[in-house]
Amino acid sequence: MKIQWNLILALIFALIVAAFAVVNVEPARMDYVFGTTELPLIIVILASALLGGVIIASIGLVRTMMLHRKIKQLTKENAKLEERVSELTREKITSNNEPAKQTDDDLSMKSGIN
């Protein structure tokens, strides 16, 4: 459902940009470091919108890749911790099942030897 809303909003935004660009068709002078050029304003508007979309998509892609790397790292850490928990659980179970070992002090007290 979220994807559908994002798609609808993107289409509405694209229609607004397209309508704005079609209304502004007169030439615009562009000054660059290396010179100047005249382009129709529609080209400038559409190129700016496209460049903005590419920049935002790139930022989103980098963020997604970082999150996937973090998920992979946390998954490995979680597996190690789960293994440690099961190891400690096995140790606890085996220590509860073993009979208590009698020390020399316990034996001497039972036999009455000091």
OpenMM code with the backbone's topology and positions (N, CA, C; nanometers):
from openmm import Vec3, app, unit

residues = "MET LYS ILE GLN TRP ASN LEU ILE LEU ALA LEU ILE PHE ALA LEU ILE VAL ALA ALA PHE ALA VAL VAL ASN VAL GLU PRO ALA ARG MET ASP TYR VAL PHE GLY THR THR GLU LEU PRO LEU ILE ILE VAL ILE LEU ALA SER ALA LEU LEU GLY GLY VAL ILE ILE ALA SER ILE GLY LEU VAL ARG THR MET MET LEU HIS ARG LYS ILE LYS GLN LEU THR LYS GLU ASN ALA LYS LEU GLU GLU ARG VAL SER GLU LEU THR ARG GLU LYS ILE THR SER ASN ASN GLU PRO ALA LYS GLN THR ASP ASP ASP LEU SER MET LYS SER GLY ILE ASN".split()
positions = [
    Vec3(0.0825, -0.1187, 0.0000),
    Vec3(0.0000, 0.0000, 0.0000),
    Vec3(0.0871, 0.1253, 0.0000),
    Vec3(0.1971, 0.1219, 0.0759),
    Vec3(0.2862, 0.2372, 0.0822),
    Vec3(0.3491, 0.2638, -0.0545),
    Vec3(0.3841, 0.1569, -0.1246),
    Vec3(0.4441, 0.1713, -0.2572),
    Vec3(0.3456, 0.2369, -0.3530),
    Vec3(0.2188, 0.2002, -0.3426),
    Vec3(0.1169, 0.2592, -0.4294),
    Vec3(0.1026, 0.4086, -0.4023),
    Vec3(0.1030, 0.4478, -0.2756),
    Vec3(0.0926, 0.5897, -0.2429),
    Vec3(0.2147, 0.6660, -0.2933),
    Vec3(0.3323, 0.6074, -0.2781),
    Vec3(0.4536, 0.6721, -0.3289),
    Vec3(0.4475, 0.6884, -0.4804),
    Vec3(0.3970, 0.5865, -0.5487),
    Vec3(0.3843, 0.5936, -0.6939),
    Vec3(0.2848, 0.7017, -0.7350),
    Vec3(0.1729, 0.7094, -0.6657),
    Vec3(0.0719, 0.8118, -0.6955),
    Vec3(0.1289, 0.9515, -0.6730),
    Vec3(0.1983, 0.9708, -0.5611),
    Vec3(0.2590, 1.1016, -0.5333),
    Vec3(0.3660, 1.1371, -0.6362),
    Vec3(0.4441, 1.0389, -0.6789),
    Vec3(0.5468, 1.0637, -0.7802),
    Vec3(0.4833, 1.1030, -0.9131),
    Vec3(0.3734, 1.0368, -0.9490),
    Vec3(0.3045, 1.0716, -1.0737),
    Vec3(0.2451, 1.2119, -1.0673),
    Vec3(0.1863, 1.2467, -0.9547),
    Vec3(0.1306, 1.3818, -0.9381),
    Vec3(0.2420, 1.4859, -0.9486),
    Vec3(0.3543, 1.4600, -0.8831),
    Vec3(0.4676, 1.5525, -0.8898),
    Vec3(0.5194, 1.5642, -1.0329),
    Vec3(0.5281, 1.4509, -1.1038),
    Vec3(0.5748, 1.4531, -1.2428),
    Vec3(0.4803, 1.5334, -1.3312),
    Vec3(0.3502, 1.5198, -1.3087),
    Vec3(0.2531, 1.5976, -1.3863),
    Vec3(0.2668, 1.7470, -1.3587),
    Vec3(0.2877, 1.7838, -1.2342),
    Vec3(0.3053, 1.9257, -1.1993),
    Vec3(0.4311, 1.9814, -1.2652),
    Vec3(0.5410, 1.9063, -1.2586),
    Vec3(0.6659, 1.9514, -1.3212),
    Vec3(0.6481, 1.9622, -1.4723),
    Vec3(0.5820, 1.8634, -1.5337),
    Vec3(0.5604, 1.8665, -1.6788),
    Vec3(0.4735, 1.9856, -1.7184),
    Vec3(0.3668, 2.0108, -1.6441),
    Vec3(0.2798, 2.1252, -1.6745),
    Vec3(0.3564, 2.2557, -1.6588),
    Vec3(0.4354, 2.2672, -1.5550),
    Vec3(0.5155, 2.3876, -1.5322),
    Vec3(0.6164, 2.4062, -1.6449),
    Vec3(0.6766, 2.2957, -1.6892),
    Vec3(0.7768, 2.3032, -1.7952),
    Vec3(0.7137, 2.3418, -1.9286),
    Vec3(0.5959, 2.2884, -1.9603),
    Vec3(0.5295, 2.3178, -2.0872),
    Vec3(0.4890, 2.4645, -2.0944),
    Vec3(0.4496, 2.5221, -1.9835),
    Vec3(0.4098, 2.6629, -1.9807),
    Vec3(0.5309, 2.7540, -2.0028),
    Vec3(0.6476, 2.7118, -1.9586),
    Vec3(0.7695, 2.7935, -1.9676),
    Vec3(0.8585, 2.7425, -2.0812),
    Vec3(0.8257, 2.7822, -2.2049),
    Vec3(0.9009, 2.7333, -2.3205),
    Vec3(0.9976, 2.8368, -2.3777),
    Vec3(0.9973, 2.9586, -2.3289),
    Vec3(1.0865, 3.0606, -2.3844),
    Vec3(1.2321, 3.0278, -2.3507),
    Vec3(1.3240, 3.0746, -2.4336),
    Vec3(1.4656, 3.0440, -2.4104),
    Vec3(1.5195, 3.1143, -2.2849),
    Vec3(1.6118, 3.0460, -2.2207),
    Vec3(1.6759, 3.1018, -2.1013),
    Vec3(1.8270, 3.0971, -2.1219),
    Vec3(1.8930, 3.2026, -2.0820),
    Vec3(2.0384, 3.2095, -2.0957),
    Vec3(2.1031, 3.1424, -1.9747),
    Vec3(2.1913, 3.0484, -2.0027),
    Vec3(2.2613, 2.9744, -1.8981),
    Vec3(2.4082, 3.0156, -1.9003),
    Vec3(2.4577, 3.0661, -1.7888),
    Vec3(2.5984, 3.1043, -1.7768),
    Vec3(2.6737, 2.9940, -1.7040),
    Vec3(2.7717, 2.9363, -1.7722),
    Vec3(2.8576, 2.8341, -1.7147),
    Vec3(2.9948, 2.8945, -1.6897),
    Vec3(3.0797, 2.8199, -1.6256),
    Vec3(3.2171, 2.8638, -1.6032),
    Vec3(3.2897, 2.8768, -1.7372),
    Vec3(3.2584, 2.7856, -1.8299),
    Vec3(3.3282, 2.7816, -1.9584),
    Vec3(3.2596, 2.8627, -2.0679),
    Vec3(3.1436, 2.9178, -2.0429),
    Vec3(3.0758, 2.9955, -2.1455),
    Vec3(2.9282, 3.0104, -2.1139),
    Vec3(2.8532, 3.0514, -2.2151),
    Vec3(2.7089, 3.0679, -2.1985),
    Vec3(2.6376, 2.9944, -2.3107),
    Vec3(2.5119, 2.9645, -2.2865),
    Vec3(2.4281, 2.9011, -2.3875),
    Vec3(2.2837, 2.9397, -2.3619),
    Vec3(2.2046, 2.9298, -2.4663),
    Vec3(2.0614, 2.9542, -2.4515),
    Vec3(1.9880, 2.8235, -2.4751),
    Vec3(1.9067, 2.7872, -2.3802),
    Vec3(1.8264, 2.6649, -2.3881),
    Vec3(1.6816, 2.7006, -2.3597),
    Vec3(1.5894, 2.6235, -2.4173),
    Vec3(1.4500, 2.6444, -2.3784),
    Vec3(1.4337, 2.6148, -2.2291),
    Vec3(1.3542, 2.6932, -2.1634),
    Vec3(1.3342, 2.6783, -2.0190),
    Vec3(1.2781, 2.5407, -1.9844),
    Vec3(1.2022, 2.4811, -2.0749),
    Vec3(1.1476, 2.3474, -2.0515),
    Vec3(1.2609, 2.2462, -2.0314),
    Vec3(1.3694, 2.2597, -2.1092),
    Vec3(1.4843, 2.1691, -2.0958),
    Vec3(1.5517, 2.1899, -1.9608),
    Vec3(1.5674, 2.3130, -1.9211),
    Vec3(1.6318, 2.3442, -1.7927),
    Vec3(1.5494, 2.2872, -1.6772),
    Vec3(1.4180, 2.3054, -1.6825),
    Vec3(1.3304, 2.2568, -1.5745),
    Vec3(1.3327, 2.1049, -1.5679),
    Vec3(1.3164, 2.0386, -1.6826),
    Vec3(1.3147, 1.8919, -1.6836),
    Vec3(1.4505, 1.8339, -1.6443),
    Vec3(1.5586, 1.8961, -1.6909),
    Vec3(1.6922, 1.8479, -1.6535),
    Vec3(1.7162, 1.8645, -1.5034),
    Vec3(1.6697, 1.9752, -1.4481),
    Vec3(1.6855, 1.9971, -1.3034),
    Vec3(1.6063, 1.8944, -1.2234),
    Vec3(1.4838, 1.8671, -1.2669),
    Vec3(1.4015, 1.7672, -1.1973),
    Vec3(1.4643, 1.6289, -1.2086),
    Vec3(1.5151, 1.5956, -1.3272),
    Vec3(1.5786, 1.4656, -1.3474),
    Vec3(1.7055, 1.4530, -1.2636),
    Vec3(1.7866, 1.5574, -1.2626),
    Vec3(1.9093, 1.5553, -1.1829),
    Vec3(1.8780, 1.5422, -1.0334),
    Vec3(1.7758, 1.6128, -0.9878),
    Vec3(1.7347, 1.6000, -0.8478),
    Vec3(1.6893, 1.4586, -0.8148),
    Vec3(1.6147, 1.3970, -0.9068),
    Vec3(1.5708, 1.2587, -0.8859),
    Vec3(1.6868, 1.1615, -0.8804),
    Vec3(1.7852, 1.1814, -0.9682),
    Vec3(1.9033, 1.0941, -0.9691),
    Vec3(1.9824, 1.1096, -0.8395),
    Vec3(1.9972, 1.2314, -0.7924),
    Vec3(2.0711, 1.2553, -0.6672),
    Vec3(1.9994, 1.1901, -0.5491),
    Vec3(1.8683, 1.2090, -0.5406),
    Vec3(1.7913, 1.1492, -0.4306),
    Vec3(1.7956, 0.9967, -0.4381),
    Vec3(1.7843, 0.9409, -0.5594),
    Vec3(1.7909, 0.7954, -0.5749),
    Vec3(1.9278, 0.7426, -0.5335),
    Vec3(2.0336, 0.8152, -0.5671),
    Vec3(2.1689, 0.7731, -0.5294),
    Vec3(2.1868, 0.7735, -0.3779),
    Vec3(2.1370, 0.8780, -0.3142),
    Vec3(2.1455, 0.8852, -0.1679),
    Vec3(2.0671, 0.7698, -0.1053),
    Vec3(1.9496, 0.7426, -0.1585),
    Vec3(1.8690, 0.6314, -0.1076),
    Vec3(1.9373, 0.4976, -0.1276),
    Vec3(2.0030, 0.4796, -0.2421),
    Vec3(2.0729, 0.3545, -0.2703),
    Vec3(2.1897, 0.3344, -0.1743),
    Vec3(2.2658, 0.4399, -0.1506),
    Vec3(2.3788, 0.4305, -0.0571),
    Vec3(2.3281, 0.3971, 0.0828),
    Vec3(2.2213, 0.4615, 0.1237),
    Vec3(2.1652, 0.4354, 0.2572),
    Vec3(2.1149, 0.2910, 0.2679),
    Vec3(2.0500, 0.2428, 0.1624),
    Vec3(2.0016, 0.1049, 0.1614),
    Vec3(2.1175, 0.0066, 0.1699),
    Vec3(2.2252, 0.0334, 0.0967),
    Vec3(2.3413, -0.0550, 0.1018),
    Vec3(2.4033, -0.0559, 0.2412),
    Vec3(2.4108, 0.0599, 0.3046),
    Vec3(2.4649, 0.0668, 0.4405),
    Vec3(2.3769, -0.0109, 0.5380),
    Vec3(2.2457, -0.0003, 0.5222),
    Vec3(2.1544, -0.0729, 0.6103),
    Vec3(2.1649, -0.2235, 0.5887),
    Vec3(2.1809, -0.2673, 0.4631),
    Vec3(2.1974, -0.4103, 0.4367),
    Vec3(2.3264, -0.4625, 0.4997),
    Vec3(2.4326, -0.3831, 0.4920),
    Vec3(2.5588, -0.4229, 0.5545),
    Vec3(2.5420, -0.4349, 0.7063),
    Vec3(2.4706, -0.3389, 0.7663),
    Vec3(2.4470, -0.3414, 0.9110),
    Vec3(2.3619, -0.4626, 0.9492),
    Vec3(2.2607, -0.4931, 0.8687),
    Vec3(2.1760, -0.6099, 0.8954),
    Vec3(2.2593, -0.7371, 0.8909),
    Vec3(2.3478, -0.7479, 0.7916),
    Vec3(2.4331, -0.8663, 0.7801),
    Vec3(2.5229, -0.8800, 0.9028),
    Vec3(2.5815, -0.7680, 0.9457),
    Vec3(2.6687, -0.7684, 1.0634),
    Vec3(2.5906, -0.8091, 1.1884),
    Vec3(2.4725, -0.7524, 1.2068),
    Vec3(2.3922, -0.7834, 1.3250),
    Vec3(2.3405, -0.9271, 1.3219),
    Vec3(2.3126, -0.9794, 1.2028),
    Vec3(2.2690, -1.1182, 1.1912),
    Vec3(2.3800, -1.2127, 1.2354),
    Vec3(2.5039, -1.1841, 1.1927),
    Vec3(2.6173, -1.2670, 1.2355),
    Vec3(2.6359, -1.2592, 1.3865),
    Vec3(2.6277, -1.1381, 1.4409),
    Vec3(2.6430, -1.1200, 1.5852),
    Vec3(2.5323, -1.1926, 1.6606),
    Vec3(2.4109, -1.1856, 1.6090),
    Vec3(2.2977, -1.2533, 1.6714),
    Vec3(2.3180, -1.4049, 1.6713),
    Vec3(2.3690, -1.4596, 1.5608),
    Vec3(2.3935, -1.6036, 1.5536),
    Vec3(2.4984, -1.6458, 1.6564),
    Vec3(2.6043, -1.5646, 1.6707),
    Vec3(2.7071, -1.5961, 1.7706),
    Vec3(2.6489, -1.5928, 1.9119),
    Vec3(2.5672, -1.4924, 1.9398),
    Vec3(2.5081, -1.4810, 2.0733),
    Vec3(2.4093, -1.5941, 2.1005),
    Vec3(2.3327, -1.6334, 1.9995),
    Vec3(2.2402, -1.7455, 2.0182),
    Vec3(2.3168, -1.8748, 2.0444),
    Vec3(2.4292, -1.8940, 1.9750),
    Vec3(2.5121, -2.0119, 1.9984),
    Vec3(2.5678, -2.0099, 2.1406),
    Vec3(2.6082, -1.8935, 2.1873),
    Vec3(2.6603, -1.8806, 2.3242),
    Vec3(2.5513, -1.9112, 2.4264),
    Vec3(2.4294, -1.8636, 2.4007),
    Vec3(2.3175, -1.8914, 2.4917),
    Vec3(2.2904, -2.0408, 2.4970),
    Vec3(2.2875, -2.1072, 2.3810),
    Vec3(2.2608, -2.2511, 2.3835),
    Vec3(2.3757, -2.3274, 2.4484),
    Vec3(2.4995, -2.2795, 2.4316),
    Vec3(2.6136, -2.3425, 2.4978),
    Vec3(2.6009, -2.3301, 2.6492),
    Vec3(2.5677, -2.2119, 2.6970),
    Vec3(2.5510, -2.1917, 2.8407),
    Vec3(2.4318, -2.2705, 2.8942),
    Vec3(2.3268, -2.2817, 2.8153),
    Vec3(2.2106, -2.3603, 2.8570),
    Vec3(2.2486, -2.5073, 2.8703),
    Vec3(2.3256, -2.5591, 2.7727),
    Vec3(2.3704, -2.6990, 2.7814),
    Vec3(2.4578, -2.7197, 2.9043),
    Vec3(2.5486, -2.6241, 2.9320),
    Vec3(2.6339, -2.6350, 3.0507),
    Vec3(2.5500, -2.6354, 3.1777),
    Vec3(2.4498, -2.5520, 3.1833),
    Vec3(2.3622, -2.5438, 3.3005),
    Vec3(2.2875, -2.6751, 3.3203),
    Vec3(2.2375, -2.7303, 3.2105),
    Vec3(2.1623, -2.8562, 3.2201),
    Vec3(2.2540, -2.9688, 3.2655),
    Vec3(2.3741, -2.9768, 3.2079),
    Vec3(2.4651, -3.0848, 3.2474),
    Vec3(2.5134, -3.0679, 3.3904),
    Vec3(2.5326, -2.9436, 3.4349),
    Vec3(2.5772, -2.9242, 3.5731),
    Vec3(2.4655, -2.9566, 3.6720),
    Vec3(2.3414, -2.9377, 3.6339),
    Vec3(2.2289, -2.9728, 3.7214),
    Vec3(2.2076, -3.1232, 3.7262),
    Vec3(2.2426, -3.1938, 3.6198),
    Vec3(2.2221, -3.3387, 3.6149),
    Vec3(2.3349, -3.4164, 3.6808),
    Vec3(2.4537, -3.3583, 3.6954),
    Vec3(2.5655, -3.4277, 3.7585),
    Vec3(2.5460, -3.4296, 3.9093),
    Vec3(2.5793, -3.5432, 3.9738),
    Vec3(2.5713, -3.5450, 4.1201),
    Vec3(2.6785, -3.4532, 4.1777),
    Vec3(2.6472, -3.3955, 4.2914),
    Vec3(2.7406, -3.3024, 4.3552),
    Vec3(2.8652, -3.3779, 4.3975),
    Vec3(2.9796, -3.3245, 4.3643),
    Vec3(3.1061, -3.3874, 4.4013),
    Vec3(3.1345, -3.3552, 4.5474),
    Vec3(3.1783, -3.4573, 4.6185),
    Vec3(3.2087, -3.4362, 4.7593),
    Vec3(3.3554, -3.3979, 4.7734),
    Vec3(3.3785, -3.2956, 4.8497),
    Vec3(3.5161, -3.2519, 4.8731),
    Vec3(3.5737, -3.3300, 4.9903),
    Vec3(3.7034, -3.3174, 5.0113),
    Vec3(3.7701, -3.3851, 5.1227),
    Vec3(3.7142, -3.3374, 5.2563),
    Vec3(3.6804, -3.2096, 5.2679),
    Vec3(3.6249, -3.1565, 5.3918),
    Vec3(3.4905, -3.2217, 5.4219),
    Vec3(3.4083, -3.2394, 5.3178),
    Vec3(3.2782, -3.3025, 5.3379),
    Vec3(3.2957, -3.4456, 5.3870),
    Vec3(3.3901, -3.5188, 5.3281),
    Vec3(3.4123, -3.6579, 5.3673),
    Vec3(3.4656, -3.6678, 5.5105),
    Vec3(3.5555, -3.5778, 5.5484),
    Vec3(3.6124, -3.5836, 5.6823),
    Vec3(3.5079, -3.5473, 5.7869),
    Vec3(3.4163, -3.4572, 5.7553),
    Vec3(3.3128, -3.4209, 5.8512),
    Vec3(3.2149, -3.5363, 5.8699),
    Vec3(3.1848, -3.6083, 5.7621),
    Vec3(3.0918, -3.7202, 5.7728),
    Vec3(3.1544, -3.8349, 5.8524),
    Vec3(3.2839, -3.8550, 5.8364),
    Vec3(3.3477, -3.9654, 5.9066),
    Vec3(3.3899, -3.9270, 6.0480),
    Vec3(3.3812, -3.7972, 6.0801),
    Vec3(3.4153, -3.7528, 6.2142),
    Vec3(3.5624, -3.7253, 6.2324),
    Vec3(3.6407, -3.7231, 6.1306),
    Vec3(3.7842, -3.6961, 6.1396),
    Vec3(3.8060, -3.5467, 6.1224),
    Vec3(3.8861, -3.4884, 6.2111),
    Vec3(3.9180, -3.3452, 6.2019),
    Vec3(4.0556, -3.3261, 6.1544),
] * unit.nanometer
topology = app.Topology()
chain = topology.addChain("A")
for resn in residues:
    res = topology.addResidue(resn, chain)
    for name in ("N", "CA", "C"):
        topology.addAtom(name, app.Element.getBySymbol(name[0]), res)
